[in-house]
Amino acid sequence: MKYAAQIEKIVPLITPVFIPALIFAAALFGFYLYAPLTTAANLTFHVLFYMTGFACFMILLYFNRRKPVFFMLCAAVSYILINIIKNKYGADYFSEPAYQNLCIFIPLNLALFYFWPPQRLLTRTNVWLLLIIFCQYALGEQLSRTGISLNAGSGAAPLSGMALWLFGAVVLAMFIQTALSGSILDYALFFSALSISFGFYYSDSPTALTLLFGAAMLSLLIAISQNLYFETYRDPLTGLHSRNAYILHTRDFPLKYSIGIVTIDDFDKLRFRFGNHRQNQLTKLIAARILEYEKPDCVYRYSADEFVIVFKSLDKNESFERLETVRRAIASAAFILNPRRPALKLTVSAAVSEKKRSDANSFEVLVRAHKALDKTRSFSHNMTSKA
């Protein structure tokens, strides 16, 4: 049981990193073991790269998400320009200023679009950002025409000098941020940047170029799909099931169940006193406290200050005792936001309602619990009531 508990803690950390790491490893070992691929195979991966990139863009355009779009744009532009430069200059392409300048611009752009806060795609700001990118590459082209190389200390290799250290620093910074955030999308962006870095390093091989850049784009496609699903059916702050997941799961509730509601007391006052960031930290701490007593499959973050707990196969009295245990545990806990400041005392109010034969669906049970909760909170906090 001890080892099983440890595994349960480790598995959620491994899951986001497993797929992009597997894709990166497959591309790298595929290059080491099977290079060079045939012309037909290279052409197939070449086409798949563009198809995958187009699919990513259409998904992000539909959901109006910006963060991975410019990252993908950098990958696509670098892939296209490397092939153009190789066709133009031949085997010694990596000694040309055009390629060396590209090796400087790309890691800087990858870092910029990785750390840029997520926003909607269809905004005026992004139009200006796109124009800045075009101006940047126009500057790089002008520098290349005059024979100016920004990559100091470049040698006789596709990736060397200052560009090599720049790629390494960017990948390291992404790794640190990814380890802190644990986000599915951040893991994919990190391994995509790693694949692009190796793609530059082995860009003299057509097989490495197509496999590694294709792996970068495939990682993004899978991560974007996973991330959108997670954001739709999971609460991004606490990781609990969301309101959408509750609506989806109601059809699988058993014939006998009760629904409990837990609401954070004085939620608006907490925001006014501590701000949004600290308030989010407190919300996560309360969610963690609830999960000490209830399984995560039965807990939903229904709104900003409200959690819904489904007590399957339990009547109202049994559910009341479980809910009262949760309320007392939160009331007796000391929540620490800053080790140098005193701990905070928070309370929640709760209510529970049992499904009746006359109830058409779970929402009638939920509404009844809401009414009991509102009645209780109208005159007191830190209480549990029955509907």
Protein Blocks (a to p, Z undefined) as FASTA:
>chain_A
ZZmmmmmmmmmmmmmmmmmmmmmmmmmmmmmmmpccdfklmmmmmmmmmmmmmmmmmmmm
mnopaklmmmmmmmmmmmmmmmmmmmmnommlmmpmklmmmmmmmmmmmmmmmmpccddf
bbfklmmmmmmmmmmmmmmmmmmmnopafbghiacdfbgcjllmmmmmmmmmmmmmmmmn
opaklmmmmmmmmmmmmmmmmmmpmklmmmmmmmmmmmmmmmmmmmmmmmmmpcfknopa
cfklmmmmmmmpcfbdcddddddehklmmmmmnommlmmmmmmmmmmmmmmmbcfklpcc
fbfkbccdddehiafklmmmmmmmmmmmmmmpccdfbfkbccdddddddddddddfklmb
lklmmmmmmmmmmmmmmmoghiacdZZ
